């Protein structure tokens, strides 16, 4: 795995919107946050383009991101928000210059498309972390924001996880891949489909029906994505829905059920996903788990 250079004070971070549209007002707090953290910020009017729910039409979105990938002065691209749309442009992007001069691609949710594609196709690490839409003036010093800066600048990421009743904690050390479960499911059969053999798989999701979670976990199992895992890390499974006739299990129980026949470690309660406490994960980099005084310690 190729790890992009870590950032230093004065480096330039670009903001881009690969999916849902954003307004200038929504991005101002993130700009102030980056400047206060010591970085330069780059964007132009294309960041605020609109085409229905998207941040501009596909040529606009892909063209702007292509320029950022090709620009050696940009040291990281921080994706503005999720929603839907990254899969519609990922195959229009040329990663040749990016591979010659890698930079951090940062975000979560729909940005899982970039995480999976860049890992699988080019073997370059990316950063699963909070996004500009989540940053608010007066609230810069948050755990999510601090972990983002720590990850970008090369500091050690160390998290203590409380044991969940469904967790099967054990020591492991392997590269971590994954992201949003719905997006990973949508990438199956595409050039961005992840190889999970020997990896730690991280999953999280938002606003899904419980039977959808079962459908997606069934797919991961049947397609062999769970068969040779080094471990499974489960982040937030937020705002789940049920049908009039109850499914009978919650989301965590559904995930655990599909892993019963395997013996890899499972850690629930990892603080990443669609919640305010969204800790950074260097995707593609080794993730280490150890048990210390009955506490689960994860480092990345």
Residue, then its C-alpha position, 0 to 999 in steps of 0.5 A: x500500500x502506498x501512503x501519500x505524504x503527510x501534510x505540514x503547516x502551509x500545505x494546500x487542501x482542496x474542497x470538492x463535491x463529487x456528489x450532492x450539491x453544497x452552498x458557499x455558506x455551508x462550506x465557510x466553516x470548513x474553510x475557517x477550520x482548515x485555515x485555523x489548523x494552518x492549511x491553505x484552502x483551494x476551491x473555485x466556483x465549480x464547487x457550488x455548481x448545481x444540477x438538480x441534486x448534484x453539485x453540477x453535471x457530470x463533466x463539471x464534477x469530474x473535470x474539477x476533481x480531475x484538475x485537483x488530482x493532477x495538481x501537484x500543489x494540492x496535498x489533499x482533497x477533502x470531499x464536501x459531503x456525501x449523498x449520491x453521485x460519486x459512482x457516476x463519475x469515478x470511471x471518468x477520472x484519470x488517476x495517472x498523475x495521482x498515482x505518480x504523486x499521491x495525495x490524501x482523498x478524504x471523506x466518508x459515506x458516498x466517498x466510499x466509492x473513492x476509497x474502494x476504487x483507489x485501494x483496489x485499482x491503485x493500492x493507495x491509502x485514503x482517509x475515512x473521516x468527517x467532511x466539510x458539511x459537518x464542520x461548524x463555526x465555534x465547534x472546531x475542537x471536536x474529537x472528529x476534527x482533531x482525529x482528521x488533522x491527526x490523520x493528515x499530519x501523520x500522528x498515531x491514531x489510537x482508539x479505546x473501544x468499549x466491548x459490545x455484547x456481540x463483539x468477539x474481540x481478539x488481536x489482529x493486525x492487517x490493512x483496513x478496507x471498506x466504508x459505507x455498507x450500502x456503497x460497498x454492496x453497490x460496487x459488487x461486480x464493478x472495477x471498484x469491488x474490494x478484495x477483502x482477503x486477509x483484510x480488516x473490513x470496516x462497515x457503517x450505514x445510515x437510514x436503511x431498512x433492517x431487511x436491507x442490512x440482511x440483504x447486503x450482509x447475505x451478499x457479502x457472505x455469498x460472494x466470499x467477502x467474509x470468508x477470509x477476513x482478518x477482522x470485522x470492525x462495525x461502526x455506526x448503524x444509525x437510524x435504521x427502519x423496520x417494517x410493519x411486521x418487525x424483522x425481529x433483529x436489530x442491525x448489529x444482531x443481523x451483522x453478527x448472525x452472518x458472521x457466526x460461521x466464521x472465527x475472525x474477531x468482530x468489534x462493534x461500537x467503533x466510533x466512525x460513520x454517520x454520527x458527530x463522533x466520527x473518528x478518522x481511519x487511514x484506509x488501506x493502512x494497517x489496523x492493529x487490535x489488542x486487548x489491554x486490561x479488558x479494554x479493546x485498543x485499536x491503532x491505525 
